[in-house]
Amino acid sequence: QVQLVESGGGLVQAGGSLRLSCVASGSIFRGYAMGWYRQAPGKPRELVAGITNTGTNTAYADSVKGRFTISRDNAKNTVYLQMNSLKPDDTGVYYCNQAWRQNTYWGQGTQVTVSS
């Protein structure tokens, strides 16, 4: 069964922090690079952070570099996104999925709203 379940979003003031979690089914998670994507209102979905299958290497969009940290727990099929120093421009729905691939199945995402 293919499954992606994101959680941890919410409403936060600018400068605040949130930690997102995503539990994925093994068929999606095991052996694959994973990433967090963001879809801001009226904009296409973009990859903001990626992590290799072993967790050794990470990459970030310039807009979040130095503020967001992606990590994964391979024993739990879970990927995390620690978001610090949040800005109103970080507002959007956040999704996890395989990174650097064309994905056809998506979970419901988790809404992050940053107020100024």
Residue pairs with C-beta under 8 A, 6 or more apart in sequence:
1 25
2 25
2 27
2 28
2 105
3 23
3 24
3 25
3 28
3 107
4 22
4 23
4 24
4 25
4 28
4 95
4 96
4 97
4 105
4 106
4 107
5 22
5 23
5 24
5 107
5 108
6 20
6 21
6 22
6 94
6 95
6 96
6 107
6 108
6 109
6 110
7 20
7 21
7 22
7 110
8 18
8 19
8 20
8 21
8 110
9 18
9 20
9 93
9 94
9 110
9 111
9 112
9 113
10 18
10 111
10 112
10 113
11 113
11 115
12 18
12 86
12 112
12 113
12 114
12 115
13 114
13 115
14 86
14 87
14 88
14 114
14 115
14 116
15 85
15 86
16 86
16 114
17 82
17 83
17 84
17 85
17 86
18 83
18 86
18 112
19 80
19 81
19 82
19 83
20 36
20 80
20 81
20 83
20 94
20 96
20 110
20 112
21 78
21 79
21 80
22 34
22 36
22 78
22 79
22 80
22 81
22 96
22 107
23 76
23 77
23 78
24 34
24 77
24 78
24 79
24 96
25 77
26 77
28 97
28 98
28 105
29 74
29 77
29 79
30 53
30 74
30 77
31 53
32 53
32 98
32 99
32 101
33 50
33 51
33 52
33 53
33 98
33 99
33 100
34 50
34 51
34 53
34 70
34 72
34 79
34 96
34 97
34 98
34 99
35 47
35 48
35 49
35 50
35 51
35 70
35 79
35 96
35 97
35 98
35 99
35 100
36 47
36 48
36 49
36 50
36 68
36 70
36 79
36 81
36 94
36 95
36 96
37 45
37 46
37 47
37 48
37 94
37 95
37 96
37 97
38 45
38 46
38 48
38 90
38 92
38 93
38 94
38 95
38 112
39 45
39 46
39 92
39 93
39 95
39 109
40 89
40 91
40 92
41 91
41 92
43 92
45 95
46 61
47 61
47 99
47 100
48 60
48 61
48 63
48 64
48 68
49 58
49 59
49 60
49 61
49 64
49 68
49 69
49 70
49 81
50 58
50 59
50 60
50 70
50 99
50 100
51 57
51 58
51 59
51 70
51 71
51 72
51 79
51 99
52 58
53 74
54 74
55 71
55 72
55 74
58 69
58 70
60 68
60 70
63 89
64 83
64 90
67 83
67 84
67 85
67 86
68 81
68 82
68 83
68 84
69 81
69 82
69 84
70 79
70 80
70 81
70 82
71 79
71 80
71 82
72 78
72 79
72 80
73 79
73 80
79 96
81 94
81 96
83 90
83 112
86 112
86 114
87 114
88 114
88 115
88 116
89 114
90 112
90 114
91 112
91 113
91 114
92 111
92 112
93 109
93 110
93 111
93 112
94 109
94 110
94 111
94 112
95 106
95 107
95 109
96 107
97 103
97 105
97 106
97 107
